[in-house]
Amino acid sequence: MSDSETDLADARPGTERADIARAISVVELFTIGVGPSSSHTVGPMRAAFDFADRVVARGPVARVQCELFGSLALTGHGHATDSAILLGLSGATPETIDPDAIPTALAAIRESGTLPLAGGTPVPFVEQGDLLFRRGTFLPGHANAMRFTAWAADGGIEQAVYFSIGGGAIRREGEPAARVNITLPYPFSSGAGLLEIGDATGRSIGEIVAANERAWRSDEETHAFLDAVREAMLACVTRGCAADGMLPGGLKVRRRAKDLHDRLLARGPRSDPSTVFEWVSLWALAVNEENAAGGRVVTAPTNGAAGVLPAVLKYYEVFTAAPTREGSRLLLTTAAAIGFLYKKRASISAAEMGCQGEVGVACSMAAAGLAAALGATNRQIENAAEIGMEHNLGLTCDPIGGLVQIPCIERNTMGAIKAINAAYLALQGDGQHIVSLDAVIETMRQTGEDMRSKYKETSLGGLAVNVVEC
């Protein structure tokens, strides 16, 4: 650890250096799952799957129960946490479940009053008594908490608490964070350290990430993964531009992307600069409407902010002068480097940080990635990432009705436009700037800790209480 990284580790209260230095791979940051929320849908599904898998392995189970706490209890219905728990307990995972099959699977559980625990023998499960929303109760450890209880056929009881810590990642209480016995050639835990490595090696930030990924797999495998992420992002844009109708949840929010897409196509080519940001806004809108509808999206770094990076990626491929496949990979690896720093030094959970930890982080990542793809130096890239977050500081998470719809969908369009602006502002400079990326990440963390809980994905403040639900 460099001196600058040591200083930063010491400056962050309550954080173990081992956690800050933990190796993170691009396959951990970018995961393909289902909407509408990585922390409220993807994480709980994974936790329920893990618990069911463990208890079934120990013997027959007579009954299972789940209690939701904190933000999961307050906004779980709007974020489909209830559905995620039922599906996870039934043996489904976000990566493998077919979104089109979800309604049928849920209907079968609710009609029969049973679920196939871990995909096997059905056990009784009635939501009214077995899935409990403990509204107003927060467990120590994280604002997104779940407690599972299983009663074995022989009378034994097993209980476990899980935390959904952001981006679909989970942690089981009492177990240390997963450690991977990986030695990276270029470990970094701060923006300053990342720049030092670049200075010492002559490598770009994207090249540093690519070199580190070789500790896990070959270049060919990493390229295949990045290409699959790109394809999933762009496929989500395409689906979102083709779908219409009303989004689920009761707010009667009509999907707009298809109509906007059709009108932009009918307009034809135009030299008006507004055309560019209309298309970028459309692409972000399309992804987050898909997410709100429970479709398949890429956590980038979360589901609630899933539209920012795909919209900026598509901007690079459609509107810049000489886009390449390698440029798209560089955009993603550079964005990942910035995402790693936020995960290590702060959080990407809106329940902890507010929306600055989701759309703000996505904007910062996308700004850095686009700058890199356009030929920026490492210091210009770091500047772009800093600009992207600096103007999202204090962004609250106040979804109306607990749904990832208002203001979440439009907020992704704003994040994408800000990211592009940040990239070009950084490219016009020489990389020298007063506020460092590390300083803005630490400011985000402190702001998130100081933010009142009602503004952090609880739907107890902001727009969530000042707009009458229809």
C-alpha positions as CSV (number, residue, x, y, z in Angstrom):
1,M,0.0,0.0,0.0
2,S,1.4,3.4,-1.0
3,D,1.8,6.3,1.5
4,S,-1.2,8.0,-0.1
5,E,-3.3,4.9,0.2
6,T,-2.3,4.4,3.8
7,D,-3.2,8.0,4.7
8,L,-6.6,7.5,3.1
9,A,-7.2,4.2,4.9
10,D,-6.4,5.9,8.2
11,A,-8.7,8.8,7.4
12,R,-11.8,6.6,6.9
13,P,-13.3,5.8,10.4
14,G,-14.1,2.2,11.2
15,T,-12.8,0.7,8.1
16,E,-10.3,-2.1,8.1
17,R,-7.5,-1.8,5.6
18,A,-8.0,-5.4,4.6
19,D,-11.5,-4.5,3.4
20,I,-10.2,-1.5,1.5
21,A,-7.5,-3.6,-0.2
22,R,-9.8,-6.4,-1.1
23,A,-9.4,-7.5,-4.8
24,I,-12.5,-6.8,-6.9
25,S,-13.0,-8.1,-10.4
26,V,-15.0,-6.7,-13.3
27,V,-17.2,-9.8,-13.0
28,E,-18.2,-8.8,-9.5
29,L,-19.0,-5.2,-10.4
30,F,-21.0,-6.0,-13.6
31,T,-23.6,-8.7,-13.1
32,I,-26.5,-9.6,-15.3
33,G,-29.7,-9.9,-13.4
34,V,-33.4,-8.8,-13.2
35,G,-35.0,-5.6,-12.1
36,P,-36.1,-3.5,-10.5
37,S,-33.4,-3.2,-7.8
38,S,-30.0,-4.8,-7.2
39,S,-30.1,-4.2,-3.4
40,H,-33.9,-4.9,-3.0
41,T,-34.4,-7.6,-5.6
42,V,-31.1,-9.2,-6.7
43,G,-29.5,-9.3,-3.3
44,P,-32.5,-10.7,-1.5
45,M,-33.0,-13.4,-4.1
46,R,-29.4,-14.4,-3.7
47,A,-29.7,-14.4,0.1
48,A,-32.9,-16.5,0.0
49,F,-31.3,-19.0,-2.4
50,D,-28.2,-19.3,-0.2
51,F,-30.2,-19.9,3.0
52,A,-32.5,-22.5,1.3
53,D,-29.5,-24.3,-0.2
54,R,-27.8,-24.5,3.2
55,V,-30.8,-25.7,5.2
56,V,-31.9,-28.3,2.6
57,A,-28.4,-29.8,2.6
58,R,-28.8,-30.5,6.4
59,G,-32.0,-32.4,6.1
60,P,-35.8,-32.2,5.6
61,V,-37.4,-28.8,6.4
62,A,-41.0,-28.4,7.7
63,R,-41.3,-24.7,7.4
64,V,-39.4,-21.5,6.5
65,Q,-39.9,-17.9,7.3
66,C,-38.3,-14.6,6.3
67,E,-38.4,-11.2,8.1
68,L,-37.4,-8.0,6.3
69,F,-36.0,-5.0,8.1
70,G,-35.0,-1.4,7.4
71,S,-35.2,-0.2,3.9
72,L,-36.2,-3.7,2.6
73,A,-39.3,-3.5,4.8
74,L,-40.1,0.1,4.0
75,T,-39.9,-0.2,0.2
76,G,-39.8,-3.9,-0.4
77,H,-43.2,-4.2,-2.0
78,G,-42.3,-1.5,-4.5
79,H,-38.9,-3.0,-5.2
80,A,-40.3,-6.6,-5.6
81,T,-38.4,-7.9,-2.6
82,D,-41.4,-10.1,-1.7
83,S,-41.2,-11.8,-5.1
84,A,-37.4,-12.1,-4.9
85,I,-37.6,-13.9,-1.6
86,L,-40.2,-16.4,-2.9
87,L,-38.2,-17.0,-6.0
88,G,-34.8,-17.3,-4.2
89,L,-36.2,-19.8,-1.6
90,S,-37.6,-21.8,-4.6
91,G,-34.1,-22.2,-6.0
92,A,-34.0,-19.3,-8.6
93,T,-31.0,-17.0,-9.1
94,P,-31.0,-13.6,-10.8
95,E,-28.5,-14.8,-13.4
96,T,-30.6,-17.8,-14.6
97,I,-34.2,-17.0,-14.1
98,D,-36.3,-16.2,-17.1
99,P,-38.1,-12.8,-16.4
100,D,-41.0,-14.0,-18.5
101,A,-41.5,-17.1,-16.3
102,I,-41.6,-15.1,-13.0
103,P,-45.4,-14.4,-13.0
104,T,-46.2,-18.0,-13.5
105,A,-43.8,-19.2,-10.8
106,L,-45.1,-16.6,-8.2
107,A,-48.7,-17.5,-9.0
108,A,-48.1,-21.2,-8.4
109,I,-46.5,-20.4,-5.0
110,R,-49.4,-18.1,-3.9
111,E,-52.1,-20.4,-5.2
112,S,-50.8,-23.6,-3.6
113,G,-49.5,-22.0,-0.3
114,T,-46.3,-23.9,-0.8
115,L,-42.9,-23.4,-2.4
116,P,-40.3,-25.9,-3.7
117,L,-37.5,-25.1,-1.2
118,A,-34.2,-25.0,-3.1
119,G,-36.1,-26.3,-6.1
120,G,-37.0,-29.5,-4.3
121,T,-39.7,-30.7,-1.9
122,P,-42.6,-28.2,-1.4
123,V,-42.9,-26.7,2.1
124,P,-45.8,-24.6,3.4
125,F,-45.4,-20.9,2.7
126,V,-48.1,-18.3,3.1
127,E,-46.9,-14.8,2.7
128,Q,-49.1,-13.3,5.4
129,G,-47.4,-15.3,8.1
130,D,-44.1,-16.4,6.6
131,L,-42.9,-13.2,4.9
132,L,-42.9,-10.4,7.5
133,F,-42.2,-6.7,6.8
134,R,-40.8,-5.3,10.1
135,R,-41.4,-1.7,9.1
136,G,-39.5,0.8,11.2
137,T,-37.1,-1.7,12.6
138,F,-33.4,-1.5,11.6
139,L,-30.9,-4.2,12.4
140,P,-27.3,-3.2,13.2
141,G,-24.9,-4.0,10.4
142,H,-26.8,-2.5,7.4
143,A,-30.0,-0.8,6.4
144,N,-31.0,-3.7,4.2
145,A,-31.4,-6.7,6.4
146,M,-33.2,-10.1,6.2
147,R,-33.6,-12.8,8.9
148,F,-34.5,-16.3,7.7
149,T,-35.7,-19.0,10.0
150,A,-36.1,-22.7,9.1
151,W,-37.8,-25.4,11.2
152,A,-36.4,-28.8,10.5
153,A,-38.6,-31.9,10.3
154,D,-36.9,-33.2,13.5
155,G,-37.8,-30.1,15.5
156,G,-34.5,-28.2,15.1
157,I,-34.4,-24.5,14.2
158,E,-31.8,-22.7,12.1
159,Q,-31.7,-18.9,11.7
160,A,-29.5,-16.5,9.8
161,V,-29.3,-12.8,9.1
162,Y,-28.2,-11.5,5.7
163,F,-27.4,-8.0,4.5
164,S,-27.9,-6.8,1.0
165,I,-25.0,-4.4,0.7
166,G,-25.5,-2.9,-2.7
167,G,-25.1,-3.9,-6.3
168,G,-26.6,-7.3,-5.6
169,A,-23.9,-8.3,-3.2
170,I,-24.8,-10.0,0.1
171,R,-23.2,-10.7,3.4
172,R,-24.2,-13.3,5.9
173,E,-24.0,-12.1,9.5
174,G,-21.2,-13.7,11.5
175,E,-19.2,-14.8,8.5
176,P,-16.2,-12.8,7.3
177,A,-16.3,-11.2,3.9
178,A,-15.3,-13.6,1.2
179,R,-11.6,-13.6,0.5
180,V,-10.1,-14.6,-2.7
181,N,-6.5,-15.9,-2.6
182,I,-5.5,-13.6,-5.5
183,T,-2.3,-11.5,-5.8
184,L,-2.8,-8.7,-8.2
185,P,0.1,-7.3,-10.1
186,Y,-1.2,-3.7,-9.6
187,P,-3.3,-3.5,-6.4
188,F,-4.9,-0.1,-5.9
189,S,-7.3,1.3,-3.2
190,S,-7.4,5.0,-4.1
191,G,-7.4,7.3,-7.0
192,A,-4.0,8.6,-6.0
193,G,-2.6,5.1,-5.9
194,L,-4.1,4.3,-9.3
195,L,-2.4,7.4,-10.8
196,E,0.9,6.4,-9.1
197,I,0.8,3.0,-10.8
198,G,0.1,4.6,-14.1
199,D,3.1,6.9,-13.7
200,A,5.4,4.1,-12.7
201,T,4.3,1.7,-15.4
202,G,3.2,3.9,-18.3
203,R,-0.1,2.0,-18.3
204,S,-3.5,3.5,-18.8
205,I,-6.2,2.9,-16.1
206,G,-7.9,0.5,-18.3
207,E,-4.7,-1.4,-19.0
208,I,-4.0,-1.6,-15.2
209,V,-7.5,-3.2,-14.7
210,A,-6.9,-5.6,-17.7
211,A,-3.6,-6.6,-16.2
212,N,-5.2,-7.3,-12.8
213,E,-7.9,-9.3,-14.4
214,R,-5.2,-11.8,-15.7
215,A,-4.9,-12.9,-12.1
216,W,-8.3,-14.4,-12.4
217,R,-8.5,-15.5,-16.1
218,S,-7.1,-15.1,-19.6
219,D,-7.5,-12.0,-21.7
220,E,-9.7,-13.9,-24.0
221,E,-12.1,-14.8,-21.2
222,T,-12.1,-11.3,-19.9
223,H,-12.8,-9.9,-23.4
224,A,-15.7,-12.4,-23.8
225,F,-17.1,-11.3,-20.5
226,L,-16.9,-7.6,-21.3
227,D,-18.4,-8.3,-24.7
228,A,-21.3,-10.2,-23.1
229,V,-21.9,-7.2,-20.7
230,R,-21.9,-4.8,-23.7
231,E,-24.3,-7.0,-25.6
232,A,-26.6,-7.3,-22.5
233,M,-26.6,-3.5,-22.1
234,L,-27.4,-2.8,-25.7
235,A,-30.0,-5.6,-25.9
236,C,-31.7,-4.0,-22.9
237,V,-31.8,-0.6,-24.8
238,T,-33.3,-2.4,-27.8
239,R,-36.0,-4.1,-25.7
240,G,-36.8,-0.9,-23.9
241,C,-37.2,1.0,-27.1
242,A,-39.7,-1.6,-28.4
243,A,-41.9,-2.0,-25.4
244,D,-44.9,0.1,-24.4
245,G,-47.8,0.0,-22.0
246,M,-48.0,0.7,-18.3
247,L,-45.2,-0.1,-15.7
248,P,-46.3,-2.3,-12.8
249,G,-46.8,-1.1,-9.3
250,G,-49.9,1.1,-9.3
251,L,-48.5,4.6,-10.1
252,K,-49.8,4.2,-13.6
253,V,-46.5,5.3,-15.1
254,R,-46.7,4.8,-18.9
255,R,-43.6,3.7,-20.7
256,R,-42.2,6.5,-22.9
257,A,-39.2,5.1,-24.6
258,K,-41.0,3.5,-27.6
259,D,-42.9,6.6,-28.5
260,L,-39.8,8.8,-28.2
261,H,-37.8,6.3,-30.2
262,D,-40.4,6.3,-33.0
263,R,-40.6,10.1,-33.1
264,L,-36.8,10.4,-33.2
265,L,-36.6,7.9,-36.1
266,A,-39.4,9.7,-38.0
267,R,-37.6,13.0,-37.6
268,G,-34.6,11.7,-39.5
269,P,-31.1,13.1,-39.4
270,R,-30.7,16.5,-38.0
271,S,-27.7,18.8,-37.3
272,D,-29.5,20.2,-34.2
273,P,-27.2,19.5,-31.2
274,S,-30.3,18.6,-29.1
275,T,-30.7,15.5,-31.2
276,V,-27.7,13.9,-29.5
277,F,-28.9,14.3,-25.9
278,E,-32.4,13.3,-26.9
279,W,-31.0,10.0,-28.1
280,V,-28.8,9.6,-25.1
281,S,-31.8,10.3,-22.8
282,L,-33.9,7.8,-24.7
283,W,-31.3,5.1,-24.3
284,A,-31.1,5.6,-20.5
285,L,-34.9,5.9,-20.3
286,A,-35.3,2.6,-22.2
287,V,-33.0,0.7,-19.9
288,N,-34.6,1.9,-16.7
289,E,-38.1,1.3,-17.9
290,E,-37.0,-2.3,-18.6
291,N,-35.6,-2.4,-15.1
292,A,-38.8,-1.0,-13.6
293,A,-40.7,-3.7,-15.4
294,G,-38.5,-6.5,-14.0
295,G,-36.6,-7.1,-17.2
296,R,-33.0,-8.3,-17.5
297,V,-30.4,-5.6,-16.9
298,V,-26.7,-5.2,-16.0
299,T,-25.9,-3.8,-12.6
300,A,-23.7,-0.9,-13.4
301,P,-23.0,-0.6,-10.6
302,T,-26.7,-1.1,-9.4
303,N,-30.0,-1.7,-11.1
304,G,-31.5,1.6,-10.1
305,A,-28.6,3.3,-12.0
306,A,-28.4,0.7,-14.7
307,G,-29.3,3.1,-17.6
308,V,-26.3,5.5,-17.2
309,L,-23.4,3.4,-18.5
310,P,-25.3,1.7,-21.4
311,A,-26.5,5.1,-22.6
312,V,-23.0,6.5,-22.5
313,L,-21.6,3.4,-24.1
314,K,-24.1,3.7,-27.0
315,Y,-23.3,7.4,-27.3
316,Y,-19.6,6.4,-27.8
317,E,-20.5,3.8,-30.4
318,V,-23.0,5.9,-32.3
319,F,-21.9,9.5,-32.1
320,T,-18.1,9.6,-31.7
321,A,-15.8,9.8,-34.7
322,A,-14.0,6.4,-34.6
323,P,-15.5,3.9,-32.1
324,T,-14.0,0.5,-31.9
325,R,-14.8,-2.7,-30.0
326,E,-11.5,-2.3,-28.1
327,G,-12.7,1.2,-27.2
328,S,-15.9,-0.2,-25.8
329,R,-13.9,-2.6,-23.7
330,L,-11.6,0.2,-22.5
331,L,-14.7,2.2,-21.6
332,L,-16.0,-0.6,-19.4
333,T,-12.7,-1.5,-17.7
334,T,-12.0,2.1,-16.9
335,A,-15.5,2.6,-15.6
336,A,-15.0,-0.6,-13.5
337,A,-11.8,0.9,-11.9
338,I,-13.7,3.9,-10.7
339,G,-16.5,1.6,-9.4
340,F,-14.0,-0.4,-7.4
341,L,-12.9,2.7,-5.6
342,Y,-16.5,3.6,-4.6
343,K,-17.1,0.1,-3.3
344,K,-13.9,0.0,-1.4
345,R,-13.9,3.5,0.1
346,A,-17.7,4.2,0.5
347,S,-20.7,2.3,-0.7
348,I,-22.9,1.9,-3.8
349,S,-26.0,1.2,-1.6
350,A,-28.8,3.9,-1.8
351,A,-29.9,2.7,1.7
352,E,-26.6,3.9,3.0
353,M,-25.6,6.7,0.7
354,G,-28.8,7.9,-1.0
355,C,-28.9,8.1,-4.8
356,Q,-25.5,9.8,-4.9
357,G,-24.3,6.2,-4.2
358,E,-26.1,4.9,-7.3
359,V,-26.7,7.4,-10.1
360,G,-23.9,9.5,-8.8
361,V,-21.4,6.6,-8.9
362,A,-22.7,5.5,-12.3
363,C,-22.2,9.0,-13.6
364,S,-18.7,9.1,-12.3
365,M,-17.9,5.7,-13.8
366,A,-19.4,6.5,-17.2
367,A,-17.6,9.9,-17.3
368,A,-14.2,8.2,-16.7
369,G,-15.0,5.4,-19.2
370,L,-16.0,7.7,-22.0
371,A,-13.0,9.9,-21.4
372,A,-10.7,6.9,-21.6
373,A,-12.3,5.7,-24.8
374,L,-11.8,9.2,-26.3
375,G,-8.1,9.1,-25.6
376,A,-7.8,10.9,-22.2
377,T,-4.7,10.7,-20.0
378,N,-5.0,9.0,-16.6
379,R,-5.3,12.4,-14.9
380,Q,-8.0,13.5,-17.3
381,I,-9.9,10.3,-16.6
382,E,-9.6,10.8,-12.8
383,N,-10.8,14.4,-13.3
384,A,-13.8,13.2,-15.4
385,A,-14.7,10.8,-12.6
386,E,-14.4,13.5,-10.0
387,I,-16.6,15.9,-12.0
388,G,-19.2,13.2,-12.5
389,M,-19.6,12.8,-8.7
390,E,-19.0,16.3,-7.6
391,H,-22.2,17.5,-9.1
392,N,-24.3,14.6,-7.7
393,L,-23.2,15.0,-4.1
394,G,-26.2,15.0,-1.7
395,L,-28.5,13.3,-4.2
396,T,-31.2,11.7,-2.2
397,C,-33.1,8.5,-2.8
398,D,-36.9,9.2,-2.5
399,P,-38.8,6.9,-4.8
400,I,-42.5,7.5,-4.9
401,G,-44.4,4.5,-3.7
402,G,-41.2,2.7,-3.1
403,L,-41.1,2.0,-6.8
404,V,-37.9,2.4,-9.0
405,Q,-39.8,4.7,-11.3
406,I,-40.2,8.3,-10.2
407,P,-37.8,10.0,-10.1
408,C,-35.4,7.1,-10.7
409,I,-36.0,6.5,-14.5
410,E,-35.5,10.2,-15.5
411,R,-32.7,10.5,-13.0
412,N,-30.7,8.0,-15.1
413,T,-31.1,10.3,-18.2
414,M,-29.7,13.2,-16.2
415,G,-26.8,11.0,-15.0
416,A,-25.9,10.0,-18.6
417,I,-25.9,13.6,-19.9
418,K,-23.8,14.7,-16.9
419,A,-21.3,11.9,-17.5
420,I,-20.8,13.0,-21.2
421,N,-20.4,16.6,-20.1
422,A,-17.9,15.7,-17.4
423,A,-15.8,13.6,-19.9
424,Y,-15.6,16.5,-22.3
425,L,-14.8,19.1,-19.6
426,A,-12.0,16.9,-18.4
427,L,-10.7,16.4,-22.0
428,Q,-10.4,20.2,-22.3
429,G,-8.1,20.4,-19.4
430,D,-4.7,18.9,-18.6
431,G,-5.8,16.7,-15.7
432,Q,-4.8,19.2,-13.1
433,H,-7.6,20.1,-10.7
434,I,-8.2,21.2,-7.1
435,V,-10.6,18.5,-5.9
436,S,-9.3,15.0,-6.2
437,L,-11.4,11.9,-6.9
438,D,-10.4,10.5,-3.5
439,A,-11.6,13.7,-1.8
440,V,-15.0,13.6,-3.6
441,I,-15.4,9.9,-2.7
442,E,-14.7,10.6,1.0
443,T,-17.1,13.6,0.8
444,M,-19.8,11.3,-0.7
445,R,-19.3,8.9,2.1
446,Q,-19.5,11.6,4.8
447,T,-22.5,13.1,3.2
448,G,-24.2,9.7,3.0
449,E,-23.6,9.1,6.7
450,D,-24.9,12.6,7.6
451,M,-28.0,12.2,5.4
452,R,-31.2,11.5,7.4
453,S,-32.4,8.0,6.9
454,K,-35.7,9.2,5.4
455,Y,-33.8,10.3,2.3
456,K,-32.0,7.0,1.8
457,E,-34.3,4.5,0.0
458,T,-37.0,4.5,2.7
459,S,-39.6,6.5,0.8
460,L,-40.2,8.5,4.0
461,G,-39.1,11.9,2.7
462,G,-38.6,14.0,-0.4
463,L,-40.8,13.4,-3.4
464,A,-42.0,10.2,-1.9
465,V,-44.1,12.2,0.6
466,N,-44.7,15.4,-1.2
467,V,-46.4,14.0,-4.3
468,V,-49.9,12.5,-4.0
469,E,-50.0,9.0,-5.3
470,C,-52.7,8.4,-7.9
